[in-house]
Amino acid sequence: TFNGAYQYGEEADKGTLEVGKLADMAVLDRDPLAIDPADLRDVTVLATVKEGAVVYERDEA
């Protein structure tokens, strides 16, 4: 992701995991790299974070 941030001149704020940089991420209920590809459709998104703010959090039902 560093190269993409560099291309847009945003490497001071994005592109690497460092304290003070912006981060977007998804929190999943399991590791998608450790399951059978056929089970990927069953992975649940628990939360998403954009630029340090939680923008989605799954309700516990």
CHARMM-style PDB file with segment names, atoms N, HN, CA, C and O in Angstrom:
ATOM      1  N   THR     1       0.797  -1.191   0.000  1.00  0.00      PROA
ATOM      2  CA  THR     1       0.000   0.000   0.000  1.00  0.00      PROA
ATOM      3  C   THR     1       0.849   1.268   0.000  1.00  0.00      PROA
ATOM      4  O   THR     1       0.345   2.355  -0.285  1.00  0.00      PROA
ATOM      5  N   PHE     2       2.122   1.133   0.316  1.00  0.00      PROA
ATOM      6  HN  PHE     2       2.531   0.250   0.548  1.00  0.00      PROA
ATOM      7  CA  PHE     2       2.986   2.316   0.322  1.00  0.00      PROA
ATOM      8  C   PHE     2       3.066   2.943  -1.064  1.00  0.00      PROA
ATOM      9  O   PHE     2       2.991   4.165  -1.197  1.00  0.00      PROA
ATOM     10  N   ASN     3       3.215   2.127  -2.082  1.00  0.00      PROA
ATOM     11  HN  ASN     3       3.276   1.135  -1.973  1.00  0.00      PROA
ATOM     12  CA  ASN     3       3.353   2.673  -3.437  1.00  0.00      PROA
ATOM     13  C   ASN     3       2.113   3.456  -3.859  1.00  0.00      PROA
ATOM     14  O   ASN     3       2.231   4.506  -4.491  1.00  0.00      PROA
ATOM     15  N   GLY     4       0.940   2.960  -3.520  1.00  0.00      PROA
ATOM     16  HN  GLY     4       0.845   2.107  -3.006  1.00  0.00      PROA
ATOM     17  CA  GLY     4      -0.289   3.686  -3.838  1.00  0.00      PROA
ATOM     18  C   GLY     4      -0.356   5.019  -3.113  1.00  0.00      PROA
ATOM     19  O   GLY     4      -0.737   6.030  -3.703  1.00  0.00      PROA
ATOM     20  N   ALA     5       0.012   5.028  -1.837  1.00  0.00      PROA
ATOM     21  HN  ALA     5       0.321   4.207  -1.358  1.00  0.00      PROA
ATOM     22  CA  ALA     5       0.017   6.278  -1.071  1.00  0.00      PROA
ATOM     23  C   ALA     5       1.048   7.243  -1.645  1.00  0.00      PROA
ATOM     24  O   ALA     5       0.788   8.442  -1.746  1.00  0.00      PROA
ATOM     25  N   TYR     6       2.212   6.730  -2.019  1.00  0.00      PROA
ATOM     26  HN  TYR     6       2.424   5.756  -1.936  1.00  0.00      PROA
ATOM     27  CA  TYR     6       3.266   7.564  -2.593  1.00  0.00      PROA
ATOM     28  C   TYR     6       2.806   8.190  -3.908  1.00  0.00      PROA
ATOM     29  O   TYR     6       3.049   9.369  -4.166  1.00  0.00      PROA
ATOM     30  N   GLN     7       2.141   7.389  -4.729  1.00  0.00      PROA
ATOM     31  HN  GLN     7       1.944   6.432  -4.519  1.00  0.00      PROA
ATOM     32  CA  GLN     7       1.666   7.871  -6.028  1.00  0.00      PROA
ATOM     33  C   GLN     7       0.743   9.084  -5.868  1.00  0.00      PROA
ATOM     34  O   GLN     7       0.756   9.989  -6.702  1.00  0.00      PROA
ATOM     35  N   TYR     8      -0.048   9.099  -4.807  1.00  0.00      PROA
ATOM     36  HN  TYR     8      -0.058   8.363  -4.130  1.00  0.00      PROA
ATOM     37  CA  TYR     8      -0.984  10.204  -4.576  1.00  0.00      PROA
ATOM     38  C   TYR     8      -0.427  11.257  -3.614  1.00  0.00      PROA
ATOM     39  O   TYR     8      -1.144  12.174  -3.215  1.00  0.00      PROA
ATOM     40  N   GLY     9       0.838  11.127  -3.247  1.00  0.00      PROA
ATOM     41  HN  GLY     9       1.420  10.382  -3.571  1.00  0.00      PROA
ATOM     42  CA  GLY     9       1.451  12.099  -2.348  1.00  0.00      PROA
ATOM     43  C   GLY     9       0.923  12.032  -0.930  1.00  0.00      PROA
ATOM     44  O   GLY     9       0.948  13.030  -0.210  1.00  0.00      PROA
ATOM     45  N   GLU    10       0.443  10.862  -0.518  1.00  0.00      PROA
ATOM     46  HN  GLU    10       0.422  10.051  -1.103  1.00  0.00      PROA
ATOM     47  CA  GLU    10      -0.158  10.706   0.809  1.00  0.00      PROA
ATOM     48  C   GLU    10       0.676   9.825   1.737  1.00  0.00      PROA
ATOM     49  O   GLU    10       0.170   9.333   2.746  1.00  0.00      PROA
ATOM     50  N   GLU    11       1.954   9.624   1.400  1.00  0.00      PROA
ATOM     51  HN  GLU    11       2.365  10.023   0.580  1.00  0.00      PROA
ATOM     52  CA  GLU    11       2.780   8.710   2.180  1.00  0.00      PROA
ATOM     53  C   GLU    11       3.041   9.184   3.606  1.00  0.00      PROA
ATOM     54  O   GLU    11       3.433   8.381   4.453  1.00  0.00      PROA
ATOM     55  N   ALA    12       2.835  10.457   3.890  1.00  0.00      PROA
ATOM     56  HN  ALA    12       2.517  11.110   3.202  1.00  0.00      PROA
ATOM     57  CA  ALA    12       2.998  10.944   5.266  1.00  0.00      PROA
ATOM     58  C   ALA    12       1.838  10.502   6.153  1.00  0.00      PROA
ATOM     59  O   ALA    12       1.980  10.420   7.373  1.00  0.00      PROA
ATOM     60  N   ASP    13       0.687  10.217   5.537  1.00  0.00      PROA
ATOM     61  HN  ASP    13       0.572  10.284   4.546  1.00  0.00      PROA
ATOM     62  CA  ASP    13      -0.510   9.860   6.298  1.00  0.00      PROA
ATOM     63  C   ASP    13      -0.972   8.422   6.098  1.00  0.00      PROA
ATOM     64  O   ASP    13      -1.708   7.888   6.928  1.00  0.00      PROA
ATOM     65  N   LYS    14      -0.548   7.791   5.007  1.00  0.00      PROA
ATOM     66  HN  LYS    14       0.049   8.225   4.333  1.00  0.00      PROA
ATOM     67  CA  LYS    14      -1.053   6.453   4.654  1.00  0.00      PROA
ATOM     68  C   LYS    14       0.067   5.582   4.100  1.00  0.00      PROA
ATOM     69  O   LYS    14       1.173   6.061   3.852  1.00  0.00      PROA
ATOM     70  N   GLY    15      -0.226   4.309   3.910  1.00  0.00      PROA
ATOM     71  HN  GLY    15      -1.125   3.920   4.111  1.00  0.00      PROA
ATOM     72  CA  GLY    15       0.667   3.430   3.173  1.00  0.00      PROA
ATOM     73  C   GLY    15       1.479   2.459   3.991  1.00  0.00      PROA
ATOM     74  O   GLY    15       1.896   1.421   3.476  1.00  0.00      PROA
ATOM     75  N   THR    16       1.717   2.766   5.257  1.00  0.00      PROA
ATOM     76  HN  THR    16       1.377   3.608   5.675  1.00  0.00      PROA
ATOM     77  CA  THR    16       2.442   1.849   6.134  1.00  0.00      PROA
ATOM     78  C   THR    16       1.765   1.871   7.504  1.00  0.00      PROA
ATOM     79  O   THR    16       1.055   2.818   7.843  1.00  0.00      PROA
ATOM     80  N   LEU    17       1.993   0.826   8.276  1.00  0.00      PROA
ATOM     81  HN  LEU    17       2.569   0.056   8.000  1.00  0.00      PROA
ATOM     82  CA  LEU    17       1.422   0.756   9.624  1.00  0.00      PROA
ATOM     83  C   LEU    17       2.373   1.438  10.595  1.00  0.00      PROA
ATOM     84  O   LEU    17       3.399   0.878  10.980  1.00  0.00      PROA
ATOM     85  N   GLU    18       2.018   2.645  10.979  1.00  0.00      PROA
ATOM     86  HN  GLU    18       1.184   3.100  10.667  1.00  0.00      PROA
ATOM     87  CA  GLU    18       2.825   3.423  11.914  1.00  0.00      PROA
ATOM     88  C   GLU    18       1.899   4.251  12.799  1.00  0.00      PROA
ATOM     89  O   GLU    18       0.794   4.613  12.395  1.00  0.00      PROA
ATOM     90  N   VAL    19       2.362   4.545  14.005  1.00  0.00      PROA
ATOM     91  HN  VAL    19       3.260   4.252  14.334  1.00  0.00      PROA
ATOM     92  CA  VAL    19       1.606   5.386  14.919  1.00  0.00      PROA
ATOM     93  C   VAL    19       1.353   6.736  14.248  1.00  0.00      PROA
ATOM     94  O   VAL    19       2.265   7.349  13.694  1.00  0.00      PROA
ATOM     95  N   GLY    20       0.110   7.182  14.306  1.00  0.00      PROA
ATOM     96  HN  GLY    20      -0.632   6.684  14.756  1.00  0.00      PROA
ATOM     97  CA  GLY    20      -0.254   8.481  13.765  1.00  0.00      PROA
ATOM     98  C   GLY    20      -0.736   8.465  12.325  1.00  0.00      PROA
ATOM     99  O   GLY    20      -1.231   9.479  11.832  1.00  0.00      PROA
ATOM    100  N   LYS    21      -0.602   7.331  11.636  1.00  0.00      PROA
ATOM    101  HN  LYS    21      -0.201   6.507  12.036  1.00  0.00      PROA
ATOM    102  CA  LYS    21      -1.078   7.246  10.262  1.00  0.00      PROA
ATOM    103  C   LYS    21      -2.516   6.747  10.234  1.00  0.00      PROA
ATOM    104  O   LYS    21      -2.968   6.058  11.149  1.00  0.00      PROA
ATOM    105  N   LEU    22      -3.224   7.105   9.172  1.00  0.00      PROA
ATOM    106  HN  LEU    22      -2.857   7.664   8.429  1.00  0.00      PROA
ATOM    107  CA  LEU    22      -4.602   6.677   8.996  1.00  0.00      PROA
ATOM    108  C   LEU    22      -4.645   5.205   8.623  1.00  0.00      PROA
ATOM    109  O   LEU    22      -3.744   4.705   7.949  1.00  0.00      PROA
ATOM    110  N   ALA    23      -5.680   4.514   9.055  1.00  0.00      PROA
ATOM    111  HN  ALA    23      -6.412   4.920   9.603  1.00  0.00      PROA
ATOM    112  CA  ALA    23      -5.806   3.100   8.743  1.00  0.00      PROA
ATOM    113  C   ALA    23      -7.265   2.752   8.473  1.00  0.00      PROA
ATOM    114  O   ALA    23      -8.166   3.194   9.186  1.00  0.00      PROA
ATOM    115  N   ASP    24      -7.478   1.960   7.443  1.00  0.00      PROA
ATOM    116  HN  ASP    24      -6.746   1.600   6.864  1.00  0.00      PROA
ATOM    117  CA  ASP    24      -8.785   1.397   7.144  1.00  0.00      PROA
ATOM    118  C   ASP    24      -8.656  -0.106   7.341  1.00  0.00      PROA
ATOM    119  O   ASP    24      -7.668  -0.705   6.916  1.00  0.00      PROA
ATOM    120  N   MET    25      -9.637  -0.715   7.977  1.00  0.00      PROA
ATOM    121  HN  MET    25     -10.440  -0.229   8.323  1.00  0.00      PROA
ATOM    122  CA  MET    25      -9.569  -2.164   8.175  1.00  0.00      PROA
ATOM    123  C   MET    25     -10.953  -2.735   8.410  1.00  0.00      PROA
ATOM    124  O   MET    25     -11.896  -2.030   8.769  1.00  0.00      PROA
ATOM    125  N   ALA    26     -11.037  -4.019   8.198  1.00  0.00      PROA
ATOM    126  HN  ALA    26     -10.271  -4.592   7.907  1.00  0.00      PROA
ATOM    127  CA  ALA    26     -12.250  -4.769   8.493  1.00  0.00      PROA
ATOM    128  C   ALA    26     -11.916  -5.798   9.567  1.00  0.00      PROA
ATOM    129  O   ALA    26     -10.854  -6.420   9.531  1.00  0.00      PROA
ATOM    130  N   VAL    27     -12.818  -5.971  10.511  1.00  0.00      PROA
ATOM    131  HN  VAL    27     -13.680  -5.465  10.540  1.00  0.00      PROA
ATOM    132  CA  VAL    27     -12.680  -6.991  11.549  1.00  0.00      PROA
ATOM    133  C   VAL    27     -13.626  -8.125  11.174  1.00  0.00      PROA
ATOM    134  O   VAL    27     -14.837  -7.925  11.083  1.00  0.00      PROA
ATOM    135  N   LEU    28     -13.077  -9.306  10.959  1.00  0.00      PROA
ATOM    136  HN  LEU    28     -12.093  -9.469  11.033  1.00  0.00      PROA
ATOM    137  CA  LEU    28     -13.855 -10.467  10.529  1.00  0.00      PROA
ATOM    138  C   LEU    28     -13.990 -11.472  11.658  1.00  0.00      PROA
ATOM    139  O   LEU    28     -13.208 -11.457  12.608  1.00  0.00      PROA
ATOM    140  N   ASP    29     -14.979 -12.341  11.554  1.00  0.00      PROA
ATOM    141  HN  ASP    29     -15.615 -12.353  10.782  1.00  0.00      PROA
ATOM    142  CA  ASP    29     -15.200 -13.334  12.608  1.00  0.00      PROA
ATOM    143  C   ASP    29     -14.269 -14.532  12.509  1.00  0.00      PROA
ATOM    144  O   ASP    29     -14.248 -15.373  13.408  1.00  0.00      PROA
ATOM    145  N   ARG    30     -13.498 -14.622  11.430  1.00  0.00      PROA
ATOM    146  HN  ARG    30     -13.515 -13.939  10.699  1.00  0.00      PROA
ATOM    147  CA  ARG    30     -12.505 -15.697  11.289  1.00  0.00      PROA
ATOM    148  C   ARG    30     -11.471 -15.292  10.249  1.00  0.00      PROA
ATOM    149  O   ARG    30     -11.673 -14.339   9.496  1.00  0.00      PROA
ATOM    150  N   ASP    31     -10.387 -16.006  10.215  1.00  0.00      PROA
ATOM    151  HN  ASP    31     -10.223 -16.780  10.827  1.00  0.00      PROA
ATOM    152  CA  ASP    31      -9.289 -15.724   9.289  1.00  0.00      PROA
ATOM    153  C   ASP    31      -9.633 -16.283   7.911  1.00  0.00      PROA
ATOM    154  O   ASP    31      -9.709 -17.502   7.759  1.00  0.00      PROA
ATOM    155  N   PRO    32      -9.844 -15.439   6.904  1.00  0.00      PROA
ATOM    156  CA  PRO    32     -10.224 -15.935   5.581  1.00  0.00      PROA
ATOM    157  C   PRO    32      -9.116 -16.722   4.887  1.00  0.00      PROA
ATOM    158  O   PRO    32      -9.385 -17.441   3.924  1.00  0.00      PROA
ATOM    159  N   LEU    33      -7.888 -16.600   5.352  1.00  0.00      PROA
ATOM    160  HN  LEU    33      -7.669 -16.016   6.134  1.00  0.00      PROA
ATOM    161  CA  LEU    33      -6.781 -17.344   4.757  1.00  0.00      PROA
ATOM    162  C   LEU    33      -6.639 -18.743   5.347  1.00  0.00      PROA
ATOM    163  O   LEU    33      -5.885 -19.570   4.833  1.00  0.00      PROA
ATOM    164  N   ALA    34      -7.372 -18.999   6.433  1.00  0.00      PROA
ATOM    165  HN  ALA    34      -7.984 -18.327   6.850  1.00  0.00      PROA
ATOM    166  CA  ALA    34      -7.240 -20.278   7.128  1.00  0.00      PROA
ATOM    167  C   ALA    34      -8.459 -21.184   6.938  1.00  0.00      PROA
ATOM    168  O   ALA    34      -8.560 -22.224   7.588  1.00  0.00      PROA
ATOM    169  N   ILE    35      -9.384 -20.800   6.056  1.00  0.00      PROA
ATOM    170  HN  ILE    35      -9.302 -19.954   5.529  1.00  0.00      PROA
ATOM    171  CA  ILE    35     -10.586 -21.610   5.856  1.00  0.00      PROA
ATOM    172  C   ILE    35     -10.667 -22.074   4.404  1.00  0.00      PROA
ATOM    173  O   ILE    35      -9.956 -21.572   3.534  1.00  0.00      PROA
ATOM    174  N   ASP    36     -11.521 -23.014   4.170  1.00  0.00      PROA
ATOM    175  HN  ASP    36     -12.099 -23.423   4.877  1.00  0.00      PROA
ATOM    176  CA  ASP    36     -11.766 -23.503   2.819  1.00  0.00      PROA
ATOM    177  C   ASP    36     -12.360 -22.366   1.980  1.00  0.00      PROA
ATOM    178  O   ASP    36     -13.287 -21.694   2.435  1.00  0.00      PROA
ATOM    179  N   PRO    37     -11.854 -22.139   0.782  1.00  0.00      PROA
ATOM    180  CA  PRO    37     -12.385 -21.064  -0.058  1.00  0.00      PROA
ATOM    181  C   PRO    37     -13.903 -21.131  -0.261  1.00  0.00      PROA
ATOM    182  O   PRO    37     -14.546 -20.097  -0.441  1.00  0.00      PROA
ATOM    183  N   ALA    38     -14.463 -22.308  -0.234  1.00  0.00      PROA
ATOM    184  HN  ALA    38     -13.940 -23.148  -0.088  1.00  0.00      PROA
ATOM    185  CA  ALA    38     -15.914 -22.450  -0.389  1.00  0.00      PROA
ATOM    186  C   ALA    38     -16.672 -21.842   0.784  1.00  0.00      PROA
ATOM    187  O   ALA    38     -17.860 -21.545   0.666  1.00  0.00      PROA
ATOM    188  N   ASP    39     -15.992 -21.653   1.921  1.00  0.00      PROA
ATOM    189  HN  ASP    39     -15.026 -21.894   2.017  1.00  0.00      PROA
ATOM    190  CA  ASP    39     -16.635 -21.095   3.108  1.00  0.00      PROA
ATOM    191  C   ASP    39     -16.479 -19.583   3.226  1.00  0.00      PROA
ATOM    192  O   ASP    39     -16.972 -18.992   4.186  1.00  0.00      PROA
ATOM    193  N   LEU    40     -15.806 -18.947   2.273  1.00  0.00      PROA
ATOM    194  HN  LEU    40     -15.406 -19.428   1.493  1.00  0.00      PROA
ATOM    195  CA  LEU    40     -15.600 -17.500   2.345  1.00  0.00      PROA
ATOM    196  C   LEU    40     -16.905 -16.728   2.397  1.00  0.00      PROA
ATOM    197  O   LEU    40     -16.978 -15.683   3.043  1.00  0.00      PROA
ATOM    198  N   ARG    41     -17.931 -17.222   1.732  1.00  0.00      PROA
ATOM    199  HN  ARG    41     -17.872 -18.071   1.207  1.00  0.00      PROA
ATOM    200  CA  ARG    41     -19.208 -16.505   1.731  1.00  0.00      PROA
ATOM    201  C   ARG    41     -19.850 -16.462   3.112  1.00  0.00      PROA
ATOM    202  O   ARG    41     -20.759 -15.669   3.353  1.00  0.00      PROA
ATOM    203  N   ASP    42     -19.378 -17.315   4.017  1.00  0.00      PROA
ATOM    204  HN  ASP    42     -18.639 -17.960   3.821  1.00  0.00      PROA
ATOM    205  CA  ASP    42     -19.932 -17.355   5.365  1.00  0.00      PROA
ATOM    206  C   ASP    42     -19.170 -16.492   6.369  1.00  0.00      PROA
ATOM    207  O   ASP    42     -19.561 -16.408   7.533  1.00  0.00      PROA
ATOM    208  N   VAL    43     -18.087 -15.852   5.931  1.00  0.00      PROA
ATOM    209  HN  VAL    43     -17.769 -15.920   4.985  1.00  0.00      PROA
ATOM    210  CA  VAL    43     -17.327 -14.967   6.820  1.00  0.00      PROA
ATOM    211  C   VAL    43     -18.179 -13.729   7.107  1.00  0.00      PROA
ATOM    212  O   VAL    43     -18.757 -13.138   6.194  1.00  0.00      PROA
ATOM    213  N   THR    44     -18.251 -13.349   8.369  1.00  0.00      PROA
ATOM    214  HN  THR    44     -17.782 -13.829   9.110  1.00  0.00      PROA
ATOM    215  CA  THR    44     -19.064 -12.208   8.791  1.00  0.00      PROA
ATOM    216  C   THR    44     -18.166 -11.027   9.144  1.00  0.00      PROA
ATOM    217  O   THR    44     -17.167 -11.179   9.846  1.00  0.00      PROA
ATOM    218  N   VAL    45     -18.534  -9.854   8.648  1.00  0.00      PROA
ATOM    219  HN  VAL    45     -19.346  -9.731   8.078  1.00  0.00      PROA
ATOM    220  CA  VAL    45     -17.841  -8.619   9.024  1.00  0.00      PROA
ATOM    221  C   VAL    45     -18.398  -8.169  10.370  1.00  0.00      PROA
ATOM    222  O   VAL    45     -19.603  -7.961  10.512  1.00  0.00      PROA
ATOM    223  N   LEU    46     -17.519  -8.020  11.352  1.00  0.00      PROA
ATOM    224  HN  LEU    46     -16.540  -8.189  11.236  1.00  0.00      PROA
ATOM    225  CA  LEU    46     -17.932  -7.597  12.687  1.00  0.00      PROA
ATOM    226  C   LEU    46     -17.858  -6.083  12.830  1.00  0.00      PROA
ATOM    227  O   LEU    46     -18.657  -5.480  13.546  1.00  0.00      PROA
ATOM    228  N   ALA    47     -16.889  -5.471  12.143  1.00  0.00      PROA
ATOM    229  HN  ALA    47     -16.240  -5.961  11.562  1.00  0.00      PROA
ATOM    230  CA  ALA    47     -16.740  -4.016  12.210  1.00  0.00      PROA
ATOM    231  C   ALA    47     -15.852  -3.550  11.073  1.00  0.00      PROA
ATOM    232  O   ALA    47     -15.057  -4.321  10.534  1.00  0.00      PROA
ATOM    233  N   THR    48     -15.993  -2.281  10.712  1.00  0.00      PROA
ATOM    234  HN  THR    48     -16.638  -1.655  11.150  1.00  0.00      PROA
ATOM    235  CA  THR    48     -15.068  -1.650   9.773  1.00  0.00      PROA
ATOM    236  C   THR    48     -14.616  -0.324  10.373  1.00  0.00      PROA
ATOM    237  O   THR    48     -15.375   0.377  11.042  1.00  0.00      PROA
ATOM    238  N   VAL    49     -13.354  -0.009  10.107  1.00  0.00      PROA
ATOM    239  HN  VAL    49     -12.738  -0.579   9.564  1.00  0.00      PROA
ATOM    240  CA  VAL    49     -12.751   1.226  10.593  1.00  0.00      PROA
ATOM    241  C   VAL    49     -12.201   1.968   9.387  1.00  0.00      PROA
ATOM    242  O   VAL    49     -11.477   1.393   8.575  1.00  0.00      PROA
ATOM    243  N   LYS    50     -12.544   3.245   9.268  1.00  0.00      PROA
ATOM    244  HN  LYS    50     -13.133   3.712   9.927  1.00  0.00      PROA
ATOM    245  CA  LYS    50     -12.033   4.087   8.181  1.00  0.00      PROA
ATOM    246  C   LYS    50     -11.410   5.330   8.788  1.00  0.00      PROA
ATOM    247  O   LYS    50     -12.050   6.064   9.541  1.00  0.00      PROA
ATOM    248  N   GLU    51     -10.163   5.550   8.450  1.00  0.00      PROA
ATOM    249  HN  GLU    51      -9.643   4.954   7.839  1.00  0.00      PROA
ATOM    250  CA  GLU    51      -9.412   6.705   8.942  1.00  0.00      PROA
ATOM    251  C   GLU    51      -9.490   6.837  10.458  1.00  0.00      PROA
ATOM    252  O   GLU    51      -9.587   7.940  10.995  1.00  0.00      PROA
ATOM    253  N   GLY    52      -9.444   5.697  11.136  1.00  0.00      PROA
ATOM    254  HN  GLY    52      -9.365   4.801  10.700  1.00  0.00      PROA
ATOM    255  CA  GLY    52      -9.401   5.688  12.593  1.00  0.00      PROA
ATOM    256  C   GLY    52     -10.745   5.721  13.292  1.00  0.00      PROA
ATOM    257  O   GLY    52     -10.803   5.657  14.520  1.00  0.00      PROA
ATOM    258  N   ALA    53     -11.839   5.821  12.528  1.00  0.00      PROA
ATOM    259  HN  ALA    53     -11.792   5.873  11.530  1.00  0.00      PROA
ATOM    260  CA  ALA    53     -13.170   5.870  13.132  1.00  0.00      PROA
ATOM    261  C   ALA    53     -13.968   4.619  12.774  1.00  0.00      PROA
ATOM    262  O   ALA    53     -13.957   4.174  11.626  1.00  0.00      PROA
ATOM    263  N   VAL    54     -14.650   4.064  13.751  1.00  0.00      PROA
ATOM    264  HN  VAL    54     -14.658   4.426  14.683  1.00  0.00      PROA
ATOM    265  CA  VAL    54     -15.514   2.912  13.483  1.00  0.00      PROA
ATOM    266  C   VAL    54     -16.716   3.420  12.687  1.00  0.00      PROA
ATOM    267  O   VAL    54     -17.474   4.266  13.163  1.00  0.00      PROA
ATOM    268  N   VAL    55     -16.884   2.893  11.463  1.00  0.00      PROA
ATOM    269  HN  VAL    55     -16.269   2.207  11.076  1.00  0.00      PROA
ATOM    270  CA  VAL    55     -18.004   3.327  10.620  1.00  0.00      PROA
ATOM    271  C   VAL    55     -19.081   2.257  10.523  1.00  0.00      PROA
ATOM    272  O   VAL    55     -20.181   2.526  10.040  1.00  0.00      PROA
ATOM    273  N   TYR    56     -18.776   1.055  10.975  1.00  0.00      PROA
ATOM    274  HN  TYR    56     -17.882   0.837  11.367  1.00  0.00      PROA
ATOM    275  CA  TYR    56     -19.773  -0.016  11.009  1.00  0.00      PROA
ATOM    276  C   TYR    56     -19.422  -0.937  12.148  1.00  0.00      PROA
ATOM    277  O   TYR    56     -18.260  -1.298  12.338  1.00  0.00      PROA
ATOM    278  N   GLU    57     -20.426  -1.312  12.901  1.00  0.00      PROA
ATOM    279  HN  GLU    57     -21.369  -1.018  12.746  1.00  0.00      PROA
ATOM    280  CA  GLU    57     -20.259  -2.313  13.947  1.00  0.00      PROA
ATOM    281  C   GLU    57     -21.492  -3.188  13.949  1.00  0.00      PROA
ATOM    282  O   GLU    57     -22.610  -2.695  14.098  1.00  0.00      PROA
ATOM    283  N   ARG    58     -21.293  -4.485  13.783  1.00  0.00      PROA
ATOM    284  HN  ARG    58     -20.384  -4.885  13.662  1.00  0.00      PROA
ATOM    285  CA  ARG    58     -22.404  -5.426  13.702  1.00  0.00      PROA
ATOM    286  C   ARG    58     -23.121  -5.516  15.035  1.00  0.00      PROA
ATOM    287  O   ARG    58     -22.495  -5.663  16.085  1.00  0.00      PROA
ATOM    288  N   ASP    59     -24.430  -5.425  14.980  1.00  0.00      PROA
ATOM    289  HN  ASP    59     -24.938  -5.306  14.127  1.00  0.00      PROA
ATOM    290  CA  ASP    59     -25.242  -5.602  16.183  1.00  0.00      PROA
ATOM    291  C   ASP    59     -25.245  -7.072  16.559  1.00  0.00      PROA
ATOM    292  O   ASP    59     -25.344  -7.941  15.693  1.00  0.00      PROA
ATOM    293  N   GLU    60     -25.138  -7.346  17.826  1.00  0.00      PROA
ATOM    294  HN  GLU    60     -25.057  -6.640  18.530  1.00  0.00      PROA
ATOM    295  CA  GLU    60     -25.279  -8.719  18.306  1.00  0.00      PROA
ATOM    296  C   GLU    60     -26.753  -9.062  18.338  1.00  0.00      PROA
ATOM    297  O   GLU    60     -27.538  -8.416  19.032  1.00  0.00      PROA
ATOM    298  N   ALA    61     -27.122 -10.083  17.582  1.00  0.00      PROA
ATOM    299  HN  ALA    61     -26.484 -10.608  17.018  1.00  0.00      PROA
ATOM    300  CA  ALA    61     -28.535 -10.459  17.536  1.00  0.00      PROA
ATOM    301  C   ALA    61     -28.768 -11.792  18.187  1.00  0.00      PROA
ATOM    302  OT1 ALA    61     -29.904 -12.264  18.238  1.00  0.00      PROA
TER     303      ALA     61
END
